[in-house]
Amino acid sequence: IELLEIAYDGNRNRDFEVITMELFRKVYGLGAVLLGGGRKPDGVIFTNNYGVIIDTKAYGNGYSKSIGQEDEMVRYIEDNQLRDSERNPIEWWSHFPKTITPDKFYFMWISSEFVGRFHEQLASTYQRTNTYGAALNVEQLLLGADAVAKGQLCRDDITEYMKNEEIKWV
């Protein structure tokens, strides 16, 4: 529940990243790797069948459209598609299982809430990369965890929500 407060505190971005990845690993039952730092996303989540590039944003007034953040996500998606160690020697994509087919990668922004014309950022990211994605606010992140714990949401169904819009589990 502390995650609700952290998501609205811009000074606690790293805490938000850490706890979010831990929630995906321990409650959602997904493979989850905390990354962050230069030239890599905040984290990745996955099964043997799909992978998701995660970017978390702790914002007090909600997260709105940002071309800089969109460009960054596009670079992550392209890095994963190209997997060129000369382009990005960090090779963060190596955390994904090799069993995932190229058409089963997605992107996701997670934040306190999404405001303004953020939906345009989701659509534009898809148009630039031909990769589906989604946005997940902190309340829905926690409701999703509860639904998984109760057997009402299966981790294998998560990709059905990757429709370039904000996810509403319940």
Salt bridges, closest charged atoms under 4 A:
GLU2 OE2 - ARG12 NH2 3.34
ASP15 OD2 - ARG12 NE 2.80
GLU17 OE1 - ARG14 NH1 2.57
GLU22 OE2 - LYS26 NZ 3.54
ASP55 OD1 - LYS57 NZ 3.52
GLU70 OE2 - ARG128 NH1 2.92
ASP71 OD1 - ARG128 NH1 2.74
GLU78 OE1 - ARG87 NH2 3.19
ASP79 OD1 - ARG87 NE 2.46
GLU120 OE1 - LYS65 NZ 2.79
GLU120 OE1 - ARG117 NE 3.02
ASP146 OD2 - LYS150 NZ 3.06
GLU166 OE2 - LYS168 NZ 3.71
